[in-house]
């Protein structure tokens, strides 16, 4: 039985809207049994601060002199600072167009939603304390704006675009701005980016949304889920130092690399170098005997507990890595479908650099679990974490850092920002410092969590490894990742060259992933007649049949093949 929509709505707010509508109409007409009607609407005027046409003007020209453009976040940000204020939000429409079909006053939800939906909903309310509505989203944006103006920290105001901070080596997070908690509302159009900007939400974060969408529209590898740096050349490809010219992981002007790497390449430090000497000192600390030998192989997290790659991935998903900040973040993700940006970066660094797994596995788990999942932002973030994206700036993060009881946030210590007898938003989220954050989420009672899916039961029951062993693996592997860090730094500094973009392309080259809605389900409940079981890596869970292909999602097959037979349950 084929199920098809009778009406397809296409947003024509931007310059390419009419082309998009024509593309959709053409795609529908190729199916002889399709009878869908394409309706043009102007729905997303304010989804980004600046229109796509304006965003294109912020790209610098390539050093090649061939009129091609360069995708570089720092250049985009600098150019954006010279633009006038973004347009004011559009007023609310006086009336809405009539619905395509009869509107029901009740919403049908899966029969098993009390298992996951209610705890997730309650978890989000405990963090934010505001209703899930337009009023609630605007309230959070207003609170974020007031916080930016009152805390006095340089670089985080609405006007000043700020320093590049938020995920460094600090253990207490004082370098990071407070989360605004508006991303789910922005993702689902409950409030607009221009509304958030007007209320004072940190503009740098809103511009990152614009940049991610620009990259997504302008770069086919992102839409296909392919490594950008292994598909498109960096901008200094003709001028870089010949000593660094040989890099099999980066594309050239002649084309893509011959074999892609789905995890950063490990390379032992050159014999006699300072890195080799430091690595040997670390190795001898771990192996106290005089005949410890030389450190010639990167340490493996999975060897601590004797696990397979599949079990390692499960441990990461279930918050059992042994790294307090990472485990707290993964538990928070499951508890309320969200986590702070800084913690997302640390969790991504843990999976890719620390555990040595395919970055696409993390991308797909975030797509499954995040309530604010955004195709463009999620793909950009995970490609960057894999050191193959457009801006691999955050690399070598100390994801294994251990917060201490001595840490205390300045605002909490002085009583600023909190009225007597009433907790602040940061206190409710446990984000006032890394220590309070980890204690809040690691000590969360099981009754406050949605049920974990069966593929993760074993990981949840297994004790996490000792932090000393985890920290040794993390520190040791960084020596083997030095060349990968250098490649990522080079890409971040000079940017990726792309042909001169015009209108966003319209094609079916988007890699299918799981639903953007965080549907946590259990295999103990039989799937209904519509839903099917899809996988994240090797794990099978029940999700709606969105973005289906024959034989299941392409990303599922790719991820399984990339991790080898060991990851197949």
NUDRENKOL-14601 format. One record per residue (C-alpha): residue number from 0; x, z negated, y negated. Coordinates in nm, 2 decimals, decimal comma. Each point is the difference from the previous one (the first is absolute). Example, Ala and Ser with C-alpha at 12.3 -4.5 7.8 and 13.67 -1.06 7.14 Angstrom:
BEGIN
resi:c1:c3:c2
0:1,23:-0,78:0,45
1:0,14:0,07:-0,34
% end
This chain:
BEGIN
resi:c1:c3:c2
0:0,00:0,00:0,00
1:0,14:0,10:-0,34
2:-0,08:-0,23:-0,29
3:0,04:0,16:-0,35
4:-0,08:-0,10:-0,35
5:-0,29:0,18:-0,16
6:0,15:-0,04:-0,35
7:0,36:-0,02:-0,11
8:0,08:-0,14:-0,35
9:0,31:0,13:-0,17
10:0,14:-0,17:-0,31
11:0,07:0,26:-0,27
12:0,12:-0,24:-0,27
13:0,34:0,15:-0,03
14:0,13:0,35:-0,07
15:0,02:0,10:0,37
16:-0,35:-0,13:0,09
17:-0,16:0,34:0,01
18:0,27:0,13:0,22
19:-0,04:-0,30:0,23
20:-0,37:0,07:0,03
21:0,06:0,37:0,08
22:0,25:-0,10:0,27
23:-0,24:-0,24:0,16
24:-0,28:0,26:-0,01
25:0,23:0,25:0,16
26:0,10:-0,24:0,27
27:-0,36:-0,08:0,08
28:-0,10:0,37:0,01
29:0,26:0,07:0,27
30:-0,20:-0,21:0,25
31:-0,30:0,21:0,11
32:-0,21:-0,31:0,09
33:0,07:-0,18:-0,33
34:-0,28:-0,02:-0,26
35:0,14:-0,25:-0,24
36:-0,07:0,03:-0,37
37:0,29:-0,05:-0,25
38:-0,10:-0,20:-0,30
39:0,23:-0,03:-0,30
40:0,01:-0,33:-0,18
41:0,22:-0,16:-0,26
42:0,07:-0,34:0,15
43:0,36:-0,10:-0,04
44:0,08:0,05:-0,37
45:0,19:-0,32:-0,02
46:0,16:-0,02:0,34
47:0,35:0,03:-0,15
48:0,13:-0,09:-0,35
49:0,09:0,36:-0,07
50:-0,14:0,32:0,13
51:0,20:0,21:0,25
52:0,09:0,25:-0,27
53:0,14:-0,28:-0,22
54:0,19:-0,15:0,29
55:0,17:0,34:0,07
56:0,14:0,00:-0,35
57:0,19:-0,32:0,07
58:0,22:0,16:0,26
59:0,34:0,11:-0,11
60:0,16:0,33:0,08
61:0,25:0,04:0,28
62:0,37:0,02:-0,07
63:-0,01:0,33:0,20
64:-0,13:0,18:-0,31
65:-0,26:0,18:0,21
66:-0,31:-0,16:-0,18
67:-0,06:-0,22:0,31
68:-0,11:-0,36:-0,07
69:0,13:-0,33:0,11
70:-0,20:-0,29:0,15
71:0,18:-0,31:-0,12
72:-0,18:-0,33:-0,06
73:0,23:-0,12:-0,28
74:-0,02:0,33:-0,18
75:-0,38:0,01:0,03
76:-0,03:-0,36:-0,13
77:0,23:0,07:-0,30
78:-0,20:0,31:-0,09
79:-0,33:-0,19:0,04
80:0,12:-0,26:-0,26
81:0,01:0,27:-0,26
82:-0,36:0,11:0,05
83:-0,27:-0,13:-0,22
84:-0,24:-0,26:0,14
85:-0,20:0,12:0,30
86:-0,35:0,11:-0,07
87:-0,26:-0,27:-0,02
88:-0,22:-0,05:0,30
89:-0,31:0,22:0,02
90:-0,32:-0,18:-0,07
91:-0,23:-0,07:0,29
92:-0,25:0,29:0,06
93:-0,35:-0,05:-0,13
94:-0,13:0,10:0,34
95:0,13:0,11:0,34
96:-0,08:0,33:0,17
97:-0,27:-0,02:0,26
98:0,12:-0,10:0,35
99:0,05:0,28:0,25
100:-0,21:-0,18:0,26
101:-0,24:-0,28:0,00
102:0,17:-0,33:-0,08
103:-0,04:-0,29:0,23
104:-0,01:-0,35:-0,15
105:0,20:-0,13:0,30
106:0,34:0,09:0,11
107:0,07:0,06:0,37
108:0,32:-0,17:0,11
109:0,16:-0,01:0,34
110:-0,14:-0,26:0,24
111:0,33:-0,17:0,03
112:0,06:-0,04:-0,38
113:-0,05:-0,38:0,02
114:0,32:-0,02:0,20
115:0,21:0,16:-0,27
116:-0,20:0,08:-0,31
117:-0,12:-0,35:-0,09
118:0,35:-0,17:0,04
119:0,16:0,28:-0,20
120:-0,26:-0,02:-0,27
121:0,04:-0,38:-0,02
122:0,38:0,03:0,00
123:-0,01:0,23:-0,30
124:-0,24:-0,23:-0,19
125:0,23:-0,30:0,07
126:0,29:0,19:-0,16
127:-0,18:0,14:-0,31
128:-0,29:-0,23:-0,05
129:-0,21:0,28:-0,16
130:-0,28:0,21:0,14
131:0,07:0,34:0,16
132:-0,17:0,21:-0,26
133:0,07:0,18:-0,33
134:-0,04:-0,32:-0,19
135:0,25:-0,17:0,23
136:0,25:0,28:-0,03
137:-0,02:0,00:-0,38
138:0,04:-0,38:0,00
139:0,32:0,03:0,21
140:0,13:0,27:-0,23
141:-0,07:-0,21:-0,30
142:0,17:-0,30:0,16
143:0,30:0,21:0,07
144:0,01:0,13:-0,35
145:-0,02:-0,35:-0,15
146:0,28:-0,11:0,23
147:0,23:0,28:-0,11
148:-0,05:-0,10:-0,36
149:0,03:-0,38:0,04
150:0,30:-0,04:0,23
151:0,25:0,14:-0,24
152:0,23:0,15:0,27
153:0,17:0,32:-0,13
154:-0,08:0,32:0,17
155:-0,35:-0,08:0,14
156:-0,22:0,06:-0,30
157:-0,25:0,28:-0,03
158:0,20:0,18:-0,27
159:0,35:-0,04:0,15
160:0,05:0,18:0,32
161:0,24:-0,26:0,13
162:0,30:-0,04:0,22
163:0,02:0,12:0,36
164:-0,06:-0,34:0,16
165:-0,21:-0,15:0,26
166:0,17:0,01:0,34
167:0,35:-0,11:-0,05
168:0,21:-0,26:0,17
169:-0,16:-0,29:-0,17
170:-0,18:-0,23:0,24
171:-0,26:-0,15:-0,24
172:-0,13:0,32:-0,15
173:0,05:-0,09:-0,37
174:0,12:0,35:-0,07
175:-0,33:0,15:0,11
176:-0,31:0,03:-0,22
177:-0,31:-0,17:0,12
178:-0,23:0,21:0,22
179:-0,31:0,13:-0,19
180:-0,22:0,02:0,32
181:-0,18:0,30:-0,13
182:0,14:0,26:0,24
183:-0,30:0,00:0,24
184:-0,23:0,05:-0,30
185:0,21:0,29:-0,13
186:0,02:0,15:0,35
187:-0,37:0,02:0,05
188:-0,10:0,09:-0,36
189:-0,16:-0,33:-0,07
190:0,20:-0,01:-0,32
191:0,21:0,28:-0,15
192:0,37:0,01:-0,09
193:-0,09:0,05:-0,36
194:-0,22:-0,31:0,00
195:0,28:-0,20:0,16
196:0,25:0,13:-0,26
197:-0,25:-0,08:-0,28
198:-0,02:-0,36:0,12
199:0,38:-0,04:0,02
200:0,09:0,05:0,36
201:0,37:0,07:0,02
202:0,04:0,37:-0,09
203:0,30:0,06:0,21
204:-0,21:-0,07:0,31
205:-0,27:0,24:-0,12
206:0,26:0,27:-0,07
207:0,13:-0,04:0,35
208:-0,34:0,10:0,12
209:0,01:0,31:-0,22
210:0,35:0,08:0,12
211:-0,10:-0,04:0,37
212:-0,29:0,24:-0,04
213:0,22:0,25:-0,19
214:0,25:-0,02:0,29
215:-0,28:0,04:0,26
216:-0,14:0,30:-0,17
217:0,33:0,17:-0,07
218:0,19:-0,07:0,32
219:-0,13:0,15:0,33
220:0,22:-0,22:0,22
221:-0,17:-0,31:-0,13
222:-0,34:0,14:0,09
223:0,13:0,10:0,34
224:0,16:-0,33:0,07
225:0,35:0,16:0,01
226:0,32:-0,15:-0,14
227:0,04:0,12:-0,36
228:0,38:-0,02:-0,02
229:0,03:0,19:0,33
230:-0,23:0,27:-0,13
231:0,08:0,05:-0,37
232:0,34:-0,01:-0,18
233:0,12:-0,27:-0,23
234:0,05:0,12:-0,35
235:0,38:-0,03:0,00
236:0,04:0,21:0,31
237:0,24:0,24:-0,17
238:0,20:-0,24:-0,20
239:0,06:-0,32:0,20
240:0,34:-0,11:0,11
241:0,12:0,21:0,30
242:0,10:-0,32:0,17
243:-0,37:-0,08:0,04
244:-0,11:0,35:0,06
245:-0,02:-0,03:0,38
246:-0,32:-0,20:0,06
247:-0,21:0,12:0,29
248:-0,29:-0,21:-0,11
249:-0,06:0,19:-0,33
250:-0,15:0,34:-0,05
251:0,19:0,27:-0,20
252:-0,11:0,29:-0,20
253:0,02:0,20:0,32
254:-0,27:-0,20:0,16
255:-0,09:-0,30:0,20
256:0,23:-0,19:0,24
257:0,00:0,11:0,36
258:-0,11:-0,33:0,15
259:-0,20:-0,27:-0,19
260:0,08:-0,37:0,03
261:-0,30:-0,23:0,02
262:0,21:-0,30:-0,06
263:0,31:-0,04:-0,22
264:0,32:0,12:0,17
265:0,24:-0,28:0,11
266:0,37:0,06:-0,06
267:0,28:-0,25:0,07
268:0,23:-0,08:-0,30
269:0,31:0,20:-0,02
270:0,29:-0,17:0,18
271:0,23:-0,18:-0,24
272:-0,26:-0,02:-0,28
273:-0,12:-0,31:-0,17
274:-0,34:0,04:0,17
275:0,16:0,01:0,34
276:0,20:-0,32:-0,08
277:-0,32:-0,18:-0,12
278:-0,19:0,12:0,30
279:0,27:-0,14:0,23
280:-0,01:-0,34:-0,17
281:-0,38:-0,01:0,05
282:0,04:0,10:0,36
283:0,25:-0,27:0,07
284:-0,22:-0,26:-0,16
285:-0,27:0,10:0,25
286:0,24:0,01:0,29
287:0,23:-0,31:-0,03
288:0,22:0,09:0,29
289:0,34:0,15:-0,08
290:-0,07:0,31:0,21
291:-0,32:0,10:-0,18
292:0,13:0,35:-0,04
293:-0,09:0,24:-0,27
294:-0,35:0,06:-0,15
295:-0,06:0,36:0,09
296:-0,38:0,01:0,04
297:-0,28:-0,10:-0,23
298:-0,19:-0,31:0,11
299:-0,35:0,04:0,14
300:-0,28:-0,23:-0,09
301:-0,17:0,08:0,33
302:0,29:-0,14:0,20
303:-0,06:-0,35:-0,14
304:-0,31:-0,03:0,22
305:0,06:0,29:0,24
306:-0,29:0,20:-0,13
307:-0,08:0,37:0,01
308:-0,05:0,21:-0,31
309:-0,38:-0,02:0,05
310:0,02:-0,38:0,02
311:0,22:-0,01:-0,31
312:-0,26:0,20:-0,20
313:-0,28:-0,24:0,13
314:0,21:-0,30:-0,12
315:0,03:0,15:-0,35
316:-0,38:0,07:-0,02
317:-0,08:-0,35:0,12
318:0,24:-0,19:-0,23
319:0,24:-0,10:0,27
320:0,33:0,13:-0,12
321:0,15:-0,34:-0,08
322:0,05:0,09:-0,37
323:-0,23:-0,24:-0,20
324:-0,09:0,23:-0,29
325:-0,07:0,30:0,23
326:-0,20:-0,20:0,24
327:-0,21:-0,16:-0,28
328:-0,06:0,34:-0,15
329:-0,12:0,16:0,33
330:-0,23:-0,30:0,06
331:-0,14:0,03:-0,35
332:-0,05:0,38:0,06
333:-0,21:-0,08:0,30
334:-0,18:-0,29:-0,16
335:-0,13:0,19:-0,31
336:0,13:0,36:0,02
337:0,24:-0,04:-0,29
338:0,35:-0,13:-0,09
339:0,21:-0,01:-0,31
340:0,21:0,30:-0,08
341:0,32:-0,19:0,03
342:-0,09:-0,12:0,35
343:-0,10:0,35:0,10
344:0,35:0,13:-0,09
345:0,16:-0,29:0,20
346:-0,22:0,07:0,30
347:0,08:0,37:-0,01
348:0,38:-0,07:-0,03
349:-0,03:-0,23:0,30
350:-0,17:0,26:0,22
351:0,23:0,29:-0,09
352:0,34:-0,16:-0,07
353:-0,02:-0,32:0,20
354:-0,20:0,10:0,31
355:0,12:0,36:0,00
356:-0,35:0,15:0,05
357:-0,16:0,33:-0,11
358:-0,13:-0,04:-0,36
359:-0,32:0,19:0,10
360:-0,10:-0,30:0,21
361:-0,01:-0,22:-0,30
362:-0,17:0,26:-0,20
363:-0,28:0,03:0,25
364:-0,04:-0,38:0,05
365:-0,04:-0,04:-0,38
366:-0,25:0,28:0,00
367:-0,20:-0,18:0,26
368:0,02:-0,35:-0,14
369:0,01:0,04:-0,38
370:-0,33:-0,02:-0,20
371:0,17:0,18:-0,29
372:0,16:0,27:0,22
373:0,08:0,31:-0,21
374:0,13:0,32:0,17
375:0,25:0,08:-0,28
376:0,13:-0,35:-0,07
377:0,03:-0,09:0,37
378:0,19:0,31:0,09
379:0,23:-0,02:-0,29
380:0,08:-0,37:0,07
381:0,07:0,05:0,37
382:0,21:0,31:-0,05
383:0,20:-0,20:-0,26
384:0,03:-0,29:0,25
385:0,13:0,25:0,26
386:0,26:0,12:-0,26
387:-0,14:0,35:0,02
388:-0,25:-0,01:-0,29
389:0,01:0,11:-0,36
390:0,12:-0,34:-0,14
391:0,18:-0,22:0,26
392:0,10:-0,25:-0,26
393:-0,08:-0,32:0,19
394:0,25:0,00:0,29
395:0,20:-0,28:0,15
396:-0,26:-0,26:-0,09
397:0,05:-0,35:0,14
398:-0,32:-0,01:0,19
399:0,13:-0,28:0,22
400:0,05:-0,25:-0,29
401:-0,12:-0,35:0,07
402:-0,18:-0,18:-0,29
403:0,09:-0,37:-0,05
404:-0,21:-0,31:-0,08
405:0,20:-0,03:-0,32
406:-0,16:0,31:-0,15
407:-0,27:-0,05:-0,25
408:-0,16:0,24:-0,24
409:0,06:-0,07:-0,37
410:-0,37:0,03:-0,08
411:-0,09:-0,25:0,27
412:0,27:-0,24:-0,10
413:-0,10:-0,01:-0,36
414:-0,37:0,02:0,06
415:-0,03:0,32:-0,20
416:-0,27:0,25:0,08
417:-0,22:-0,25:0,20
418:-0,27:-0,21:-0,14
419:-0,03:-0,35:0,13
420:-0,20:-0,01:0,32
421:-0,02:0,38:0,03
422:0,24:0,22:0,20
423:0,14:0,32:-0,13
424:-0,03:0,33:0,16
425:0,37:-0,02:0,10
426:-0,05:-0,34:0,16
427:-0,30:0,12:0,21
428:0,21:0,30:0,13
429:0,30:-0,22:0,07
430:0,22:0,22:-0,21
431:0,13:-0,25:-0,25
432:0,33:0,01:0,19
433:0,13:0,14:0,32
434:0,00:-0,34:0,16
435:-0,36:-0,08:-0,08
436:-0,09:0,36:0,10
437:0,15:-0,04:0,34
438:-0,14:-0,34:0,06
439:-0,35:0,11:-0,09
440:-0,01:0,30:0,23
441:0,21:-0,12:0,29
442:-0,20:-0,32:0,02
443:-0,34:0,18:-0,02
444:-0,24:-0,13:0,27
445:-0,08:0,26:0,26
446:-0,37:-0,05:-0,08
447:0,06:0,15:-0,35
448:0,14:0,32:0,15
449:-0,20:0,30:0,13
450:0,05:0,03:0,38
451:0,32:0,19:0,08
452:-0,05:0,32:0,20
453:0,09:-0,03:0,37
454:0,32:0,21:-0,03
455:0,14:-0,28:-0,22
456:-0,10:-0,30:0,21
457:0,33:-0,02:0,19
458:0,20:0,02:-0,32
459:-0,21:-0,27:-0,17
460:0,05:-0,23:0,31
461:0,38:0,06:0,00
462:0,21:-0,23:-0,21
463:0,20:0,16:-0,28
464:0,38:0,01:0,04
465:0,22:-0,25:-0,18
466:0,07:0,09:-0,36
467:0,37:-0,04:0,05
468:0,00:0,28:0,26
469:-0,23:0,22:-0,22
470:0,23:-0,05:-0,31
471:0,31:0,10:0,20
472:-0,17:0,32:0,11
473:-0,12:0,08:-0,35
474:0,34:-0,06:-0,16
475:0,20:0,18:0,27
476:-0,22:0,31:-0,01
477:0,05:0,05:-0,37
478:0,37:0,09:0,06
479:-0,12:0,28:0,23
480:-0,25:0,12:-0,26
481:0,24:0,04:-0,29
482:0,01:0,37:0,01
483:-0,38:0,02:0,02
484:-0,01:-0,23:-0,30
485:0,23:0,24:-0,19
486:-0,21:0,30:0,08
487:-0,31:-0,19:-0,11
488:0,16:-0,11:-0,32
489:0,11:0,35:-0,08
490:-0,36:0,13:0,05
491:-0,13:-0,27:-0,23
492:0,25:0,08:-0,27
493:-0,04:0,38:-0,02
494:-0,35:0,07:0,15
495:-0,14:0,27:0,22
496:-0,02:0,36:-0,11
497:-0,33:0,18:0,04
498:-0,12:0,34:-0,11
499:-0,18:0,01:-0,33
500:-0,34:-0,15:0,08
501:-0,32:0,13:-0,15
502:-0,33:-0,10:0,14
503:-0,02:-0,24:0,30
504:0,00:0,19:0,33
505:-0,31:0,01:0,22
506:0,08:0,02:0,36
507:-0,06:-0,17:0,33
508:0,36:-0,13:0,03
509:-0,08:-0,37:-0,03
510:0,11:-0,20:0,29
511:-0,30:-0,19:0,16
512:0,01:-0,38:0,00
513:-0,23:-0,28:0,07
514:-0,29:-0,10:-0,23
515:0,09:-0,14:-0,33
516:-0,25:-0,28:0,06
517:0,16:-0,29:0,19
518:-0,22:0,01:0,31
519:0,14:-0,27:0,23
520:-0,17:0,04:0,34
521:0,04:-0,12:0,35
522:0,01:0,19:0,32
523:-0,21:-0,27:0,16
524:-0,30:0,15:-0,18
525:-0,10:0,34:0,14
526:0,03:0,28:-0,25
527:-0,32:0,15:-0,12
528:-0,11:0,36:0,05
529:0,19:0,12:-0,32
530:0,31:-0,21:-0,02
531:0,31:0,08:0,20
532:0,32:-0,18:0,07
533:0,30:0,10:-0,20
534:0,35:-0,13:0,01
535:0,25:-0,14:-0,25
536:0,32:0,08:0,19
537:-0,07:-0,09:0,36
538:-0,29:-0,24:-0,08
539:-0,35:0,11:0,05
540:-0,28:-0,14:-0,22
541:-0,35:0,10:-0,09
542:-0,03:0,18:-0,34
543:-0,24:0,25:-0,14
544:0,06:0,36:0,09
545:0,15:0,10:-0,34
546:0,24:0,29:-0,03
547:-0,03:0,10:0,36
548:0,20:0,27:0,17
549:-0,03:0,13:0,36
550:0,18:-0,24:0,22
551:0,01:-0,28:-0,25
552:0,19:-0,05:-0,33
553:0,32:0,19:-0,03
554:0,19:-0,30:-0,14
555:-0,08:-0,20:0,32
556:0,17:0,25:0,22
557:0,29:0,04:-0,24
558:0,06:-0,38:-0,02
559:-0,01:-0,04:0,38
560:0,24:0,29:0,05
561:0,24:-0,14:-0,27
562:0,02:-0,34:0,16
563:0,04:0,12:0,35
564:-0,17:-0,10:0,32
565:0,08:-0,37:-0,04
566:-0,26:-0,03:-0,27
567:-0,29:0,13:0,22
568:-0,21:-0,28:0,14
% end
